Amino acid sequence: GYSPSHVGITGYDGMMMIWGLMVDVELTRDGLRDKLQSGFVFNGVLGSTRVEAGIHDINFPLFPAVIIDGGELWFL
């Protein structure tokens, strides 16, 4: 195996968040929009994300890192 990247984990958390929101809702554009606008808490790999009702920004926690020689990513 290999260590997942922050980008990969963010994508995973994003997909799991949407899947979790849509479990008990009709899978439509309107259904997803209504769930996103109603507010929710999502606990994922990157930590807990809280979205208040009516807010359009979803902020995942970010971890400071540096890229060293050879393109390797080191988290600080």
Beta strands, then each sheet from edge to edge (+ up, - down):
strand 1: 40-44
strand 2: 47-51
strand 3: 65-68
strand 4: 72-75
sheet 1: 1+ 2-
sheet 2: 3+ 4-
end
